[in-house]
């Protein structure tokens, strides 16, 4: 398995795990944040789409945990995609 496909599979698994509200903190604040930031900026469409899905699942899980019906506004100090789809947060 190539490094590129391994990274894509890793991002895919993180996207699946991110559905669980209990996984939000370990994914967001653990060793996965730098990996996901790089994956979002990747030119590999499959990898970046899995990373984007991880982000969206994390927002949904956070909203579900807090009793909300939609994801909260984006935190500008975070690695995530900006809410309006303008691009990547470059912090």
N, C-alpha and C positions, 0 to 999 in steps of 0.2 A: 504494500500500500504506500502510495507516495505521500510526502509531507503535506502536499496541498489537499489531498483527499482525507488525510487524517485530521487536518484542521477543520475541514468542512464537516466531518462526522462529529467532531468534538462540539462544534457550534450547534449542530443539529440536536445532539443530546442535551446540551444546555437549554435549548429552546423548549424541549419537552419537559425538562425538570422545572423550568421557570414558571410553568403553569401552577405549581404548588406554592401557595403563599409562604410556606415555611422555608422555601429555597431562596427567597428573594435576598435576604441579607447575606448568606454565604456567596451567592453569585455576584451581587453588586459590590460587596466590600472585601471579597476574598481575592485570591490570585487570578480569578477569571476576568476581572475588570480590564486589565491591560490587554489580555488576549482578545476580548470582545471589542475593545476600542480599535485595535489593529484590524480585526476582522471586518468591522464596519467600513473601514477605509480601504479595504482590499479591492483590487481590480477583478478578483474572482467572484463572479456574480452569485454562484451557489453559496460560497462562504459568507459574503456580505448579506445575502438574503436570510440565511440562518441566524446571523448575528442580529439583524433587524427584528426578526421574529422573536428572538430571545428578549430583546428590549420591550417589544409590545406585550409579550406574555408577562414580563415583570411588572409592567404598568397595570395590566389587568389584575394580576394577583394582588398588587398593593391596593387597588381600588376595592376588590372583593373583601380583603382583610379589613379595610377601614369602613366597610359598609356602604361605600359609594357605588354609583352606577356607571361611572366613567372614569378613565384614568385622570389623575391629577395633572396640573400643569408641569411642564418639564423643569427640572432643577438645572439652572445654567452652569453650576459647578460640577456637573456630572458628565460622564463619558458618553452619554446617550445621544441619539439623533435628536435634533431640535424639533420641537412640536410642529412647527409650520412646514417642515420638510425643506427648509432652506439649505440644509447641509449638515456637516458634522460640527459638533461642539469642539473647538480647537484648543481646549485647555489641557 
